[in-house]
Every structure is written in C-alpha cells, then in structure tokens.
Amino acid sequence: MAVLLAGCAGKPNQGRVDLACHSGIEAAYDELSFARSQGFSGSVAWTKASTLLGSAKVMEQVENYDGCLANVEKARFYIRQSQGK
C-alpha cells in the first residue's frame, strides 16, 4: 500500500505547474502581440519580454516549469512596462 501511494505523490501537482507554464506563455505572447500592434515593439522592455518568453518556451520543453513560470512573470512585467503601464 505504501509503495502505491509513494508512486503517485508528486504527479497531480506537476501537471498543474505544466499547465500554468503553458497557459502563461500563451497569455504573455498574446499580450506581446497586442503591444506590438500598438507600436511598442521597438522598446527595450518589449525586446526583454520577447527574449524571456523564448527562454520560458525552452524551459517548458525541458520540463523546468518553475523557471518557465518565473520567466513568464518577468516577461509580463516588461510587456506592461513597454506600454507605459
């Protein structure tokens, strides 16, 4: 019984982090596209956000979800900053 429970200990939470990473990347790319359409694509903050999202996508691929989420959060900050918010 203990072996059965130990085998399932971390999986459900890991799936939620995976989904949060993926949906965070999608939302941030949408925000980045909107910022670009508003003419903010030349700003330093926009470029930083774009680079961080690329890095977050790589981290998602190698299953480093905590790093992915951290980069998404930073990218969204820079997106807001590029828009003067």
N, C-alpha and C positions, 0 to 999 in steps of 0.2 A: 504494500500500500504506500509506504514512504517513497519508494522508487517512482511510482506512478505520479505522485504529487510533485516530486522534485523535478521531473521531466517537463512539467507544464508551468513551472514557477514564473518564468520571465516572458513568455510568448505574448500574452494579450497586450501588455503594456508596450512592448516593442512594436507591435502593429500600429498602435495609436501614434507613436512617435514617427513612424514611417509615413503614415497618412498626413500628419501635421506638417512634416517636411515637404511632402509633395504638394499639398494644397497651399502651403505658404509660398513656395516657389511660383506656382501658377498665379496666385493673387499678386505677388510682387511684380511678376512680368507684365500683368495687366496694368498695374499702376505705372510701371516704367513706360509702357507703350502709350498710355494716356499722357504722361509727362512729355514724351517725345512729340506727340501730336500737338501739344501746346507750345512747342518751340524750346523746351528746356534741355534738349539732347546735347547741346554744346557745353553745358556746365560741368565743372569738375565733380560736383556732387552726383550728377547723373552718371558720369563715367565710373565713379567709385561704386555706385549701386549696380551698374551693369556687370562690373568685374566680380563683385561679391556674389551676384546671382549665378554667374558662371561657375564660381567656386562651389557654391551651395549645390549646384546640379551635379558636380563631380563627387562631392561628399555623399550625396544621395546614392549615387551609383556604387560607391564603395561601402555603403551602409553605415556611414558616420553621421547618424541622424542628429546628434547633439550639435555637432559642428555645423551641419546644414541649417538647423534652426537658428543658431547664433548668427550665421551669415545672412540669412533671410531678414532677421530683425535689424541688423546693421544696414542692409540694403534698403529696407523700407524707411529707415531714418533718413538716409541720404536722398531717397526719392522725395520725401517731404521737404527736405532742405533745398533740393534743386528747384522746387516750386515756390520757395519762399514762405513755407508754412511753419 
